Amino acid sequence: MGLIRRYFYFWVALVAVFTAAAATNIALAVTYSELWPVWVGLALLVVAAGCARAAVRARP
């Protein structure tokens, strides 16, 4: 619990990174008409949501 409570800006940065990666994968899926980048993008959004939840818990 201590790590989650201390690093608010770390969690916010991880949310930004994983959301950008998900957007890139979804854009690749639309551009190349493939389905696997959509699933990867959705998995990254789930990870980003978990980081966002940790950031809310760590909010100063």
Backbone as JSON, one array per atom type, in Angstrom:
{
  "sequence": "MGLIRRYFYFWVALVAVFTAAAATNIALAVTYSELWPVWVGLALLVVAAGCARAAVRARP",
  "N": [[0.82, -1.19, 0.0], [2.05, 1.19, 0.59], [3.68, 1.92, -1.6], [1.78, 2.52, -3.53], [0.51, 4.74, -2.45], [2.47, 6.71, -2.4], [3.56, 7.55, -4.93], [2.21, 9.52, -6.82], [2.5, 11.14, -9.19], [4.04, 9.45, -10.74], [2.21, 7.39, -11.27], [0.35, 8.84, -12.75], [1.89, 9.5, -14.99], [2.3, 6.93, -16.02], [-0.32, 6.3, -16.76], [-0.66, 8.1, -18.88], [1.28, 7.14, -20.7], [0.45, 4.46, -21.23], [-2.11, 4.94, -22.26], [-1.53, 6.42, -24.56], [-0.09, 4.47, -25.97], [-2.12, 2.61, -26.37], [-3.86, 4.08, -27.98], [-2.25, 4.35, -30.24], [-2.05, 1.66, -31.07], [-4.73, 1.13, -31.7], [-5.1, 2.95, -33.76], [-3.35, 1.83, -35.63], [-4.74, -0.52, -36.13], [-7.02, 0.44, -37.42], [-5.86, 1.62, -39.64], [-4.51, -0.5, -40.99], [-6.42, -2.45, -41.16], [-6.52, -4.68, -39.44], [-7.15, -7.02, -36.79], [-5.82, -7.73, -34.42], [-4.31, -5.55, -33.25], [-6.33, -4.1, -32.05], [-7.17, -5.64, -29.87], [-4.82, -5.64, -28.38], [-4.65, -2.9, -27.89], [-6.97, -2.53, -26.34], [-6.28, -4.09, -24.11], [-4.15, -2.56, -23.18], [-5.53, -0.27, -22.47], [-6.96, -1.24, -20.31], [-4.88, -1.69, -18.51], [-4.04, 0.96, -18.25], [-6.29, 2.0, -16.99], [-6.13, 0.71, -14.52], [-3.77, 1.88, -13.56], [-4.68, 4.5, -13.4], [-6.54, 4.25, -11.39], [-4.85, 3.64, -9.26], [-3.5, 6.06, -9.18], [-5.52, 7.77, -8.36], [-5.93, 6.83, -5.79], [-3.49, 7.55, -4.7], [-3.52, 10.23, -4.67], [-2.54, 13.45, -3.63]],
  "CA": [[0.0, 0.0, 0.0], [2.91, 2.35, 0.66], [4.11, 2.34, -2.94], [0.65, 3.12, -4.24], [0.18, 6.03, -1.85], [3.54, 7.7, -2.51], [4.01, 7.98, -6.25], [1.06, 10.01, -7.59], [2.9, 11.58, -10.53], [4.48, 8.25, -11.44], [1.01, 6.71, -11.78], [-0.23, 9.69, -13.79], [2.73, 9.33, -16.18], [2.0, 5.61, -16.58], [-1.62, 6.4, -17.44], [-0.43, 8.78, -20.16], [2.04, 6.26, -21.59], [-0.37, 3.33, -21.67], [-3.2, 5.44, -23.09], [-0.95, 6.74, -25.87], [0.21, 3.21, -26.65], [-3.4, 2.02, -26.8], [-4.35, 4.86, -29.13], [-1.41, 3.99, -31.39], [-2.45, 0.33, -31.54], [-6.05, 1.21, -32.32], [-4.89, 3.62, -35.05], [-2.78, 0.82, -36.54], [-5.81, -1.45, -36.51], [-7.88, 1.11, -38.4], [-5.08, 1.86, -40.86], [-4.16, -1.73, -41.71], [-7.58, -3.35, -41.13], [-6.21, -5.91, -38.72], [-7.9, -7.06, -35.55], [-5.02, -7.95, -33.21], [-3.95, -4.33, -32.52], [-7.47, -3.65, -31.25], [-7.13, -6.36, -28.61], [-3.68, -5.12, -27.64], [-5.05, -1.57, -27.44], [-7.93, -2.67, -25.24], [-5.53, -4.55, -22.94], [-3.4, -1.41, -22.67], [-6.48, 0.62, -21.8], [-7.25, -1.84, -19.0], [-3.72, -1.39, -17.67], [-4.1, 2.4, -17.96], [-7.35, 2.21, -15.99], [-5.57, 0.29, -13.23], [-2.85, 2.93, -13.13], [-5.47, 5.66, -13.02], [-7.11, 3.95, -10.06], [-3.76, 3.8, -8.29], [-3.23, 7.5, -9.07], [-6.59, 8.38, -7.55], [-5.66, 6.45, -4.4], [-2.26, 8.21, -4.25], [-3.72, 11.68, -4.81], [-2.14, 14.17, -2.42]],
  "C": [[0.87, 1.25, 0.0], [3.36, 2.85, -0.7], [2.98, 3.01, -3.7], [0.38, 4.52, -3.72], [1.24, 7.1, -2.13], [3.71, 8.3, -3.89], [2.86, 8.4, -7.15], [1.46, 10.35, -9.02], [3.44, 10.43, -11.37], [3.29, 7.53, -12.06], [0.36, 7.52, -12.89], [0.57, 9.55, -15.09], [2.47, 7.97, -16.83], [0.65, 5.6, -17.3], [-1.43, 7.03, -18.81], [0.28, 7.86, -21.15], [1.18, 5.12, -22.11], [-1.55, 3.77, -22.53], [-2.7, 5.8, -24.48], [-0.62, 5.48, -26.66], [-1.07, 2.54, -27.16], [-3.95, 2.77, -28.01], [-3.55, 4.54, -30.39], [-1.82, 2.63, -31.95], [-3.8, 0.37, -32.23], [-5.95, 1.93, -33.67], [-4.27, 2.67, -36.06], [-3.84, -0.16, -37.02], [-6.71, -0.83, -37.56], [-7.13, 1.27, -39.72], [-4.87, 0.59, -41.67], [-5.27, -2.77, -41.71], [-7.24, -4.71, -40.52], [-6.88, -5.85, -37.36], [-7.02, -7.15, -34.31], [-4.6, -6.66, -32.52], [-5.09, -3.78, -31.67], [-7.44, -4.33, -29.88], [-5.96, -5.9, -27.75], [-4.0, -3.74, -27.08], [-6.02, -1.63, -26.27], [-7.24, -3.17, -23.96], [-4.73, -3.41, -22.33], [-4.31, -0.41, -21.97], [-6.87, 0.07, -20.43], [-6.1, -1.56, -18.03], [-3.72, 0.09, -17.29], [-5.17, 2.7, -16.92], [-6.88, 1.79, -14.61], [-4.59, 1.31, -12.69], [-3.6, 4.18, -12.7], [-6.11, 5.45, -11.64], [-6.07, 4.1, -8.97], [-3.43, 5.27, -8.1], [-4.28, 8.2, -8.21], [-6.37, 8.04, -6.08], [-4.45, 7.23, -3.83], [-2.39, 9.73, -4.27], [-3.36, 12.4, -3.52], [-3.28, 14.97, -1.81]]
}
